[in-house]
Amino acid sequence: MPIETVNDCLDCNYIKETVAKIDKLQKEVVTVGENRCISCDTSLFNPANNTIPVAFYNQCGTNFSGLTDTAGARSGIFRIESIRCGRYVTLRLLTLDGDTLVATLRTMVLDLDEVKGIQCFEPITVELCTSSTPTQA
């Protein structure tokens, strides 16, 4: 078995790989609805859960956050919505409603090259955005 060298890891970015894995599996749950076993590594993810909340940290250990409303409330917990160019991730801000995390209408884009840490939380269910046009019977 070859020994991994420092140069072998220069092209590897575990944070980007983790974000891409979470994004892919969240989309599969929404479209397929089958049981999945995921998280950063191994939490149970089933059709009742469609989101792995995450927090991101910079090199100094400061949590990235965004505004959740016009009053200036902030949150540092997100749902991964999409990834572009393998580097830019669109995040939906999550906020606490009592003891429950809920999705806000706000999103932000984060450059994963600026991220030095990621924390994953227990899978949850959040209401996903749907068409704003009411369905008529």
N, CA, C and O atoms as a DFTB+ gen file, in Angstrom:
548 C
 N C O
     1  1       0.845      -1.170       0.000
     2  2       0.000       0.000       0.000
     3  2       0.899       1.244       0.000
     4  3       1.757       1.376       0.873
     5  1       0.717       2.166      -0.970
     6  2       1.572       3.351      -1.017
     7  2       1.276       4.288       0.146
     8  3       0.149       4.357       0.638
     9  1       2.298       5.001       0.569
    10  2       2.158       5.977       1.648
    11  2       1.767       7.307       1.031
    12  3       2.380       7.757       0.063
    13  1       0.732       7.942       1.601
    14  2       0.283       9.232       1.103
    15  2       1.319      10.303       1.429
    16  3       1.788      10.396       2.563
    17  1       1.669      11.103       0.441
    18  2       2.634      12.178       0.659
    19  2       1.898      13.501       0.760
    20  3       0.706      13.575       0.458
    21  1       2.590      14.535       1.178
    22  2       2.012      15.874       1.282
    23  2       1.502      16.323      -0.079
    24  3       0.431      16.923      -0.168
    25  1       2.254      16.042      -1.144
    26  2       1.843      16.452      -2.483
    27  2       0.544      15.774      -2.911
    28  3      -0.233      16.366      -3.660
    29  1       0.290      14.543      -2.451
    30  2      -0.944      13.849      -2.798
    31  2      -2.160      14.575      -2.243
    32  3      -3.242      14.492      -2.824
    33  1      -2.002      15.288      -1.128
    34  2      -3.125      15.966      -0.495
    35  2      -3.331      17.394      -0.994
    36  3      -4.341      18.016      -0.663
    37  1      -2.402      17.923      -1.779
    38  2      -2.528      19.301      -2.230
    39  2      -3.767      19.498      -3.099
    40  3      -4.377      20.568      -3.069
    41  1      -4.145      18.488      -3.868
    42  2      -5.313      18.614      -4.736
    43  2      -6.603      18.188      -4.037
    44  3      -7.685      18.344      -4.604
    45  1      -6.512      17.661      -2.835
    46  2      -7.688      17.168      -2.142
    47  2      -8.234      18.266      -1.222
    48  3      -7.471      18.967      -0.558
    49  1      -9.550      18.403      -1.194
    50  2     -10.182      19.371      -0.300
    51  2     -11.388      18.681       0.315
    52  3     -12.459      18.617      -0.289
    53  1     -11.201      18.169       1.517
    54  2     -12.250      17.388       2.173
    55  2     -13.507      18.203       2.416
    56  3     -14.608      17.656       2.355
    57  1     -13.378      19.497       2.691
    58  2     -14.556      20.334       2.929
    59  2     -15.403      20.416       1.656
    60  3     -16.622      20.258       1.714
    61  1     -14.767      20.660       0.514
    62  2     -15.511      20.721      -0.756
    63  2     -16.155      19.375      -1.073
    64  3     -17.298      19.322      -1.526
    65  1     -15.425      18.292      -0.834
    66  2     -15.973      16.957      -1.069
    67  2     -17.191      16.703      -0.180
    68  3     -18.189      16.146      -0.635
    69  1     -17.108      17.108       1.074
    70  2     -18.203      16.913       2.018
    71  2     -19.426      17.717       1.603
    72  3     -20.543      17.200       1.620
    73  1     -19.223      18.981       1.229
    74  2     -20.333      19.833       0.786
    75  2     -20.985      19.240      -0.466
    76  3     -22.211      19.209      -0.565
    77  1     -20.185      18.773      -1.413
    78  2     -20.727      18.172      -2.635
    79  2     -21.515      16.905      -2.314
    80  3     -22.562      16.664      -2.914
    81  1     -21.030      16.098      -1.382
    82  2     -21.719      14.864      -0.997
    83  2     -23.065      15.183      -0.339
    84  3     -24.076      14.553      -0.651
    85  1     -23.075      16.156       0.565
    86  2     -24.322      16.543       1.227
    87  2     -25.315      17.069       0.200
    88  3     -26.486      16.693       0.226
    89  1     -24.864      17.935      -0.706
    90  2     -25.736      18.498      -1.747
    91  2     -26.348      17.383      -2.588
    92  3     -27.557      17.372      -2.822
    93  1     -25.531      16.462      -3.036
    94  2     -26.010      15.356      -3.883
    95  2     -27.033      14.492      -3.145
    96  3     -28.083      14.160      -3.694
    97  1     -26.725      14.137      -1.920
    98  2     -27.616      13.246      -1.182
    99  2     -28.918      13.939      -0.780
   100  3     -29.967      13.296      -0.752
   101  1     -28.872      15.236      -0.470
   102  2     -30.113      15.969      -0.167
   103  2     -31.006      15.973      -1.399
   104  3     -32.218      15.792      -1.282
   105  1     -30.428      16.178      -2.574
   106  2     -31.210      16.193      -3.815
   107  2     -31.768      14.812      -4.125
   108  3     -32.890      14.699      -4.619
   109  1     -31.006      13.762      -3.845
   110  2     -31.496      12.409      -4.072
   111  2     -32.678      12.088      -3.166
   112  3     -33.629      11.440      -3.603
   113  1     -32.633      12.524      -1.926
   114  2     -33.735      12.260      -1.001
   115  2     -34.998      12.944      -1.502
   116  3     -36.081      12.362      -1.450
   117  1     -34.867      14.168      -1.984
   118  2     -36.028      14.905      -2.476
   119  2     -36.587      14.254      -3.724
   120  3     -37.806      14.161      -3.868
   121  1     -35.725      13.794      -4.642
   122  2     -36.216      13.243      -5.898
   123  2     -36.542      11.761      -5.827
   124  3     -37.443      11.301      -6.528
   125  1     -35.835      11.000      -4.999
   126  2     -36.028       9.555      -4.936
   127  2     -36.845       9.152      -3.721
   128  3     -37.694       8.265      -3.810
   129  1     -36.599       9.794      -2.587
   130  2     -37.339       9.496      -1.369
   131  2     -37.003       8.171      -0.727
   132  3     -37.817       7.633       0.024
   133  1     -35.831       7.625      -0.998
   134  2     -35.428       6.359      -0.390
   135  2     -34.589       6.621       0.859
   136  3     -34.082       7.725       1.060
   137  1     -34.451       5.596       1.688
   138  2     -33.578       5.719       2.857
   139  2     -32.139       5.891       2.410
   140  3     -31.696       5.239       1.464
   141  1     -31.419       6.754       3.076
   142  2     -30.009       7.007       2.791
   143  2     -29.260       7.008       4.120
   144  3     -29.843       7.314       5.160
   145  1     -28.020       6.680       4.093
   146  2     -27.193       6.723       5.286
   147  2     -26.094       7.742       5.039
   148  3     -25.094       7.427       4.393
   149  1     -26.264       8.979       5.549
   150  2     -25.307      10.045       5.282
   151  2     -25.158      11.002       6.444
   152  3     -25.839      10.842       7.457
   153  1     -24.329      11.944       6.336
   154  2     -24.112      13.170       7.099
   155  2     -22.741      13.613       6.664
   156  3     -22.354      13.397       5.516
   157  1     -21.999      14.229       7.562
   158  2     -20.604      14.458       7.179
   159  2     -20.006      13.090       6.891
   160  3     -19.196      12.949       5.975
   161  1     -20.394      12.084       7.661
   162  2     -19.921      10.737       7.404
   163  2     -21.012       9.670       7.495
   164  3     -21.206       8.925       6.535
   165  1     -21.740       9.570       8.630
   166  2     -22.575       8.372       8.761
   167  2     -23.933       8.515       9.441
   168  3     -24.491       7.489       9.831
   169  1     -24.504       9.692       9.613
   170  2     -25.802       9.768      10.281
   171  2     -26.916       9.223       9.397
   172  3     -26.868       9.352       8.173
   173  1     -27.918       8.614      10.025
   174  2     -29.052       8.085       9.287
   175  2     -29.843       9.228       8.675
   176  3     -30.168      10.207       9.347
   177  1     -30.146       9.092       7.402
   178  2     -30.885      10.117       6.664
   179  2     -32.024       9.392       5.985
   180  3     -31.771       8.504       5.170
   181  1     -33.260       9.726       6.281
   182  2     -34.387       9.008       5.693
   183  2     -35.341       9.996       5.048
   184  3     -35.128      11.204       5.154
   185  1     -36.404       9.514       4.372
   186  2     -37.309      10.414       3.672
   187  2     -37.961      11.455       4.576
   188  3     -38.450      12.473       4.085
   189  1     -37.977      11.222       5.878
   190  2     -38.555      12.209       6.793
   191  2     -37.617      13.401       6.960
   192  3     -38.046      14.461       7.414
   193  1     -36.350      13.242       6.601
   194  2     -35.362      14.310       6.723
   195  2     -34.826      14.663       5.338
   196  3     -34.493      13.779       4.548
   197  1     -34.745      15.964       5.051
   198  2     -34.247      16.377       3.742
   199  2     -33.086      17.358       3.829
   200  3     -32.657      17.899       2.810
   201  1     -32.573      17.595       5.032
   202  2     -31.537      18.605       5.209
   203  2     -30.531      18.182       6.278
   204  3     -30.898      17.674       7.337
   205  1     -29.259      18.406       5.971
   206  2     -28.213      18.292       6.976
   207  2     -27.742      19.714       7.248
   208  3     -26.997      20.277       6.447
   209  1     -28.164      20.307       8.371
   210  2     -27.717      21.667       8.684
   211  2     -26.194      21.688       8.867
   212  3     -25.610      20.759       9.426
   213  1     -25.569      22.763       8.387
   214  2     -24.126      22.897       8.502
   215  2     -23.751      24.306       8.954
   216  3     -24.500      25.262       8.752
   217  1     -22.585      24.411       9.565
   218  2     -21.981      25.694       9.910
   219  2     -20.584      25.693       9.305
   220  3     -19.935      24.650       9.231
   221  1     -20.127      26.855       8.877
   222  2     -18.814      26.996       8.264
   223  2     -17.961      27.970       9.077
   224  3     -18.475      28.930       9.650
   225  1     -16.649      27.710       9.119
   226  2     -15.724      28.524       9.901
   227  2     -14.548      28.960       9.046
   228  3     -14.111      28.232       8.155
   229  1     -14.030      30.173       9.329
   230  2     -12.852      30.649       8.613
   231  2     -11.585      30.215       9.347
   232  3     -11.653      29.495      10.343
   233  1     -10.443      30.651       8.854
   234  2      -9.149      30.240       9.406
   235  2      -8.993      30.610      10.872
   236  3      -8.304      29.911      11.615
   237  1      -9.626      31.704      11.299
   238  2      -9.517      32.147      12.700
   239  2     -10.549      31.463      13.598
   240  3     -10.584      31.721      14.801
   241  1     -11.392      30.593      13.027
   242  2     -12.410      29.904      13.810
   243  2     -13.706      30.671      13.947
   244  3     -14.591      30.264      14.699
   245  1     -13.831      31.787      13.223
   246  2     -15.061      32.569      13.268
   247  2     -16.107      31.937      12.361
   248  3     -15.813      31.540      11.233
   249  1     -17.324      31.852      12.866
   250  2     -18.450      31.271      12.136
   251  2     -18.923      32.239      11.056
   252  3     -19.155      33.414      11.340
   253  1     -19.069      31.752       9.804
   254  2     -19.687      32.554       8.757
   255  2     -21.166      32.681       9.092
   256  3     -21.773      31.721       9.567
   257  1     -21.758      33.853       8.851
   258  2     -23.184      34.034       9.129
   259  2     -23.772      35.001       8.121
   260  3     -23.046      35.682       7.396
   261  1     -25.097      35.055       8.081
   262  2     -25.799      35.958       7.182
   263  2     -27.040      36.509       7.852
   264  3     -27.506      35.974       8.858
   265  1     -27.573      37.583       7.288
   266  2     -28.787      38.205       7.818
   267  2     -30.002      37.347       7.496
   268  3     -30.171      36.897       6.363
   269  1     -30.845      37.123       8.496
   270  2     -32.058      36.332       8.290
   271  2     -33.298      37.202       8.102
   272  3     -34.338      36.715       7.661
   273  1     -33.189      38.495       8.438
   274  2     -34.320      39.408       8.269
   275  2     -33.822      40.842       8.169
   276  3     -32.628      41.098       8.326
   277  1     -34.719      41.767       7.912
   278  2     -34.332      43.169       7.768
   279  2     -34.040      43.832       9.107
   280  3     -33.506      44.940       9.139
   281  1     -34.380      43.177      10.212
   282  2     -34.109      43.730      11.541
   283  2     -32.666      43.489      11.982
   284  3     -32.246      43.987      13.027
   285  1     -31.910      42.735      11.198
   286  2     -30.508      42.507      11.521
   287  2     -30.205      41.206      12.239
   288  3     -29.065      40.987      12.647
   289  1     -31.203      40.329      12.406
   290  2     -30.944      39.023      13.029
   291  2     -30.024      38.217      12.116
   292  3     -30.135      38.284      10.892
   293  1     -29.115      37.456      12.723
   294  2     -28.138      36.683      11.959
   295  2     -28.220      35.202      12.308
   296  3     -28.678      34.819      13.384
   297  1     -27.765      34.385      11.369
   298  2     -27.666      32.952      11.615
   299  2     -26.393      32.443      10.970
   300  3     -25.956      32.952       9.938
   301  1     -25.807      31.437      11.589
   302  2     -24.614      30.794      11.055
   303  2     -24.863      29.338      10.735
   304  3     -23.923      28.557      10.590
   305  1     -26.137      28.968      10.624
   306  2     -26.500      27.586      10.296
   307  2     -27.247      27.612       8.961
   308  3     -28.131      28.439       8.736
   309  1     -26.861      26.675       8.080
   310  2     -27.336      26.721       6.706
   311  2     -27.794      25.368       6.186
   312  3     -27.459      24.316       6.730
   313  1     -28.580      25.435       5.100
   314  2     -28.910      24.280       4.266
   315  2     -28.195      24.495       2.945
   316  3     -28.301      25.574       2.362
   317  1     -27.472      23.502       2.461
   318  2     -26.790      23.605       1.171
   319  2     -27.846      23.508       0.072
   320  3     -28.617      22.550       0.016
   321  1     -27.866      24.514      -0.798
   322  2     -28.837      24.545      -1.896
   323  2     -28.216      24.101      -3.218
   324  3     -28.829      23.333      -3.960
   325  1     -26.999      24.578      -3.524
   326  2     -26.332      24.192      -4.771
   327  2     -24.866      24.579      -4.711
   328  3     -24.442      25.361      -3.860
   329  1     -24.098      24.007      -5.643
   330  2     -22.667      24.297      -5.744
   331  2     -22.371      24.641      -7.200
   332  3     -22.851      23.971      -8.114
   333  1     -21.583      25.681      -7.407
   334  2     -21.186      26.091      -8.751
   335  2     -19.666      26.111      -8.839
   336  3     -18.980      26.521      -7.903
   337  1     -19.159      25.664      -9.968
   338  2     -17.714      25.667     -10.253
   339  2     -16.916      24.913      -9.192
   340  3     -15.718      25.153      -9.041
   341  1     -17.557      24.008      -8.454
   342  2     -16.866      23.243      -7.422
   343  2     -16.348      24.086      -6.278
   344  3     -15.566      23.610      -5.455
   345  1     -16.783      25.345      -6.219
   346  2     -16.205      26.265      -5.251
   347  2     -17.228      27.163      -4.564
   348  3     -17.087      27.451      -3.376
   349  1     -18.242      27.606      -5.279
   350  2     -19.215      28.552      -4.722
   351  2     -20.486      27.805      -4.331
   352  3     -21.120      27.157      -5.163
   353  1     -20.844      27.903      -3.067
   354  2     -22.012      27.181      -2.567
   355  2     -23.105      28.185      -2.199
   356  3     -22.866      29.158      -1.484
   357  1     -24.314      27.920      -2.709
   358  2     -25.476      28.717      -2.332
   359  2     -26.077      28.077      -1.098
   360  3     -26.362      26.879      -1.076
   361  1     -26.265      28.892      -0.069
   362  2     -26.740      28.409       1.229
   363  2     -28.061      29.068       1.581
   364  3     -28.223      30.272       1.384
   365  1     -29.002      28.301       2.098
   366  2     -30.238      28.848       2.656
   367  2     -30.007      29.008       4.145
   368  3     -29.596      28.063       4.818
   369  1     -30.267      30.193       4.660
   370  2     -30.090      30.433       6.085
   371  2     -31.204      29.743       6.865
   372  3     -32.373      29.794       6.481
   373  1     -30.824      29.101       7.962
   374  2     -31.771      28.463       8.876
   375  2     -31.767      29.264      10.169
   376  3     -30.741      29.814      10.566
   377  1     -32.908      29.324      10.814
   378  2     -33.007      30.050      12.071
   379  2     -33.804      29.216      13.067
   380  3     -34.555      28.320      12.681
   381  1     -33.636      29.515      14.333
   382  2     -34.369      28.787      15.372
   383  2     -35.762      29.370      15.567
   384  3     -35.932      30.582      15.703
   385  1     -36.743      28.496      15.580
   386  2     -38.107      28.851      15.940
   387  2     -38.420      27.989      17.159
   388  3     -38.846      26.842      17.020
   389  1     -38.209      28.541      18.348
   390  2     -38.272      27.734      19.574
   391  2     -37.051      26.837      19.605
   392  3     -35.920      27.321      19.643
   393  1     -37.273      25.527      19.590
   394  2     -36.171      24.562      19.563
   395  2     -35.972      23.948      18.187
   396  3     -35.173      23.023      18.035
   397  1     -36.691      24.451      17.173
   398  2     -36.680      23.853      15.849
   399  2     -35.993      24.765      14.843
   400  3     -36.245      25.970      14.811
   401  1     -35.118      24.182      14.018
   402  2     -34.519      24.939      12.921
   403  2     -35.508      25.012      11.770
   404  3     -36.091      24.001      11.378
   405  1     -35.696      26.208      11.230
   406  2     -36.581      26.397      10.079
   407  2     -35.838      27.184       9.004
   408  3     -34.937      27.968       9.303
   409  1     -36.226      26.963       7.757
   410  2     -35.605      27.668       6.636
   411  2     -36.156      29.081       6.540
   412  3     -37.349      29.310       6.743
   413  1     -35.279      30.024       6.229
   414  2     -35.709      31.394       5.958
   415  2     -35.845      31.553       4.445
   416  3     -35.557      30.623       3.691
   417  1     -36.277      32.712       4.012
   418  2     -36.359      33.006       2.584
   419  2     -35.037      33.554       2.056
   420  3     -34.919      33.849       0.867
   421  1     -34.048      33.690       2.929
   422  2     -32.769      34.291       2.557
   423  2     -31.727      33.235       2.188
   424  3     -31.642      32.169       2.798
   425  1     -30.943      33.573       1.170
   426  2     -29.814      32.734       0.775
   427  2     -28.562      33.597       0.694
   428  3     -28.639      34.825       0.658
   429  1     -27.424      32.945       0.667
   430  2     -26.152      33.638       0.456
   431  2     -25.209      32.687      -0.274
   432  3     -25.400      31.471      -0.259
   433  1     -24.203      33.251      -0.903
   434  2     -23.210      32.451      -1.609
   435  2     -21.891      32.551      -0.841
   436  3     -21.461      33.640      -0.460
   437  1     -21.266      31.412      -0.625
   438  2     -20.014      31.346       0.125
   439  2     -18.947      30.726      -0.767
   440  3     -19.196      29.733      -1.450
   441  1     -17.762      31.317      -0.755
   442  2     -16.610      30.793      -1.486
   443  2     -15.940      29.740      -0.599
   444  3     -15.369      30.071       0.440
   445  1     -16.012      28.488      -1.009
   446  2     -15.463      27.403      -0.191
   447  2     -13.944      27.485      -0.045
   448  3     -13.374      26.851       0.844
   449  1     -13.289      28.253      -0.900
   450  2     -11.847      28.432      -0.729
   451  2     -11.525      29.254       0.522
   452  3     -10.384      29.258       0.984
   453  1     -12.523      29.947       1.068
   454  2     -12.336      30.740       2.288
   455  2     -12.683      29.951       3.550
   456  3     -12.435      30.414       4.663
   457  1     -13.255      28.762       3.375
   458  2     -13.712      27.941       4.499
   459  2     -12.580      27.050       4.981
   460  3     -11.908      26.390       4.189
   461  1     -12.379      27.041       6.298
   462  2     -11.342      26.195       6.895
   463  2     -11.919      25.139       7.825
   464  3     -11.192      24.276       8.317
   465  1     -13.243      25.204       8.071
   466  2     -13.880      24.211       8.929
   467  2     -15.357      24.099       8.623
   468  3     -15.988      25.068       8.200
   469  1     -15.909      22.914       8.838
   470  2     -17.331      22.667       8.639
   471  2     -17.834      21.823       9.809
   472  3     -17.143      20.920      10.280
   473  1     -19.039      22.127      10.268
   474  2     -19.675      21.328      11.309
   475  2     -21.030      20.887      10.788
   476  3     -21.809      21.708      10.304
   477  1     -21.316      19.597      10.884
   478  2     -22.599      19.045      10.446
   479  2     -23.445      18.730      11.673
   480  3     -22.929      18.304      12.706
   481  1     -24.757      18.947      11.543
   482  2     -25.695      18.693      12.633
   483  2     -26.638      17.555      12.255
   484  3     -26.639      17.083      11.118
   485  1     -27.438      17.123      13.225
   486  2     -28.417      16.055      12.988
   487  2     -29.321      16.405      11.813
   488  3     -29.754      17.551      11.696
   489  1     -29.615      15.439      10.937
   490  2     -30.528      15.691       9.823
   491  2     -31.901      16.147      10.327
   492  3     -32.382      15.685      11.362
   493  1     -32.520      17.060       9.575
   494  2     -33.840      17.589       9.905
   495  2     -34.673      17.679       8.630
   496  3     -34.184      17.414       7.532
   497  1     -35.915      18.049       8.793
   498  2     -36.773      18.334       7.654
   499  2     -37.065      19.817       7.635
   500  3     -37.473      20.391       8.645
   501  1     -36.855      20.437       6.488
   502  2     -37.255      21.823       6.303
   503  2     -38.180      21.877       5.102
   504  3     -38.062      21.076       4.174
   505  1     -39.105      22.831       5.129
   506  2     -40.002      23.004       3.996
   507  2     -39.208      23.610       2.858
   508  3     -38.582      24.659       3.012
   509  1     -39.236      22.944       1.712
   510  2     -38.500      23.419       0.552
   511  2     -39.361      24.383      -0.241
   512  3     -40.587      24.276      -0.241
   513  1     -38.717      25.326      -0.918
   514  2     -39.448      26.294      -1.732
   515  2     -40.166      25.574      -2.865
   516  3     -39.602      24.695      -3.516
   517  1     -41.392      25.953      -3.084
   518  2     -42.166      25.408      -4.194
   519  2     -42.725      26.568      -4.988
   520  3     -42.475      27.726      -4.654
   521  1     -43.457      26.285      -6.003
   522  2     -44.046      27.325      -6.838
   523  2     -44.926      28.225      -6.000
   524  3     -45.657      27.750      -5.131
   525  1     -44.863      29.525      -6.253
   526  2     -45.689      30.470      -5.489
   527  2     -47.088      30.549      -6.066
   528  3     -47.954      31.206      -5.488
   529  1     -47.332      29.890      -7.199
   530  2     -48.659      29.892      -7.793
   531  2     -49.548      28.891      -7.079
   532  3     -49.201      27.711      -7.015
   533  1     -50.687      29.320      -6.537
   534  2     -51.554      28.369      -5.851
   535  2     -52.137      27.345      -6.817
   536  3     -52.467      27.655      -7.962
   537  1     -52.252      26.116      -6.320
   538  2     -52.832      25.050      -7.125
   539  2     -54.342      25.097      -7.029
   540  3     -54.899      25.201      -5.936
   541  1     -55.003      25.021      -8.166
   542  2     -56.465      25.043      -8.158
   543  2     -57.005      23.660      -8.408
   544  3     -56.486      22.934      -9.255
   545  1     -58.043      23.280      -7.681
   546  2     -58.616      21.948      -7.824
   547  2     -59.643      21.911      -8.923
   548  3     -60.230      20.861      -9.184
